[in-house]
Amino acid sequence: MAEINVGDKAPDFTLPTTLEDKMSLSDVLKDKKAVLVFYLFDFAGDLEGL
């Protein structure tokens, strides 16, 4: 896997939405700019035992 640096262009990807639809990064970037933030284990509950 290639190293990712601040300012690198993100590859296009598609994710499910809460409305049982799909949204891609390229769709968002047609209308506005975006900032991508990734949180490790953000919604994983209590991981104290790991």
C-alpha positions in Angstrom: 0.0 0.0 0.0 1.3 3.4 -0.9 2.0 6.0 1.7 -0.6 8.7 2.2 0.5 12.3 2.9 -1.4 15.4 3.9 -2.5 17.1 0.7 -2.6 13.9 -1.4 -5.6 13.5 -3.7 -7.9 10.8 -2.4 -9.0 8.0 -4.7 -12.7 7.8 -5.6 -14.7 5.5 -3.4 -18.4 4.8 -2.8 -20.1 4.2 0.6 -23.6 3.4 1.7 -25.7 6.2 3.2 -28.2 6.0 6.0 -31.0 6.2 3.4 -30.1 2.8 1.8 -28.5 4.7 -1.1 -24.9 5.2 -2.2 -22.6 8.2 -2.2 -19.3 8.5 -3.9 -16.5 11.0 -3.3 -16.6 12.1 -7.0 -20.3 13.0 -6.5 -19.5 15.2 -3.5 -16.6 16.9 -5.3 -18.8 18.0 -8.2 -20.5 20.6 -6.0 -18.0 21.4 -3.2 -14.7 20.6 -1.6 -14.4 17.9 1.1 -12.1 17.0 4.0 -11.7 13.3 4.8 -11.1 12.2 8.4 -10.7 8.6 9.5 -11.2 7.5 13.1 -9.8 4.2 14.1 -12.5 2.2 16.1 -14.8 5.3 16.3 -18.0 3.2 16.5 -16.6 0.0 17.9 -17.9 0.4 21.5 -15.7 -0.5 24.5 -12.3 -1.7 23.3 -10.5 -1.3 26.6 -9.6 -5.0 26.6 -7.7 -4.9 23.3 
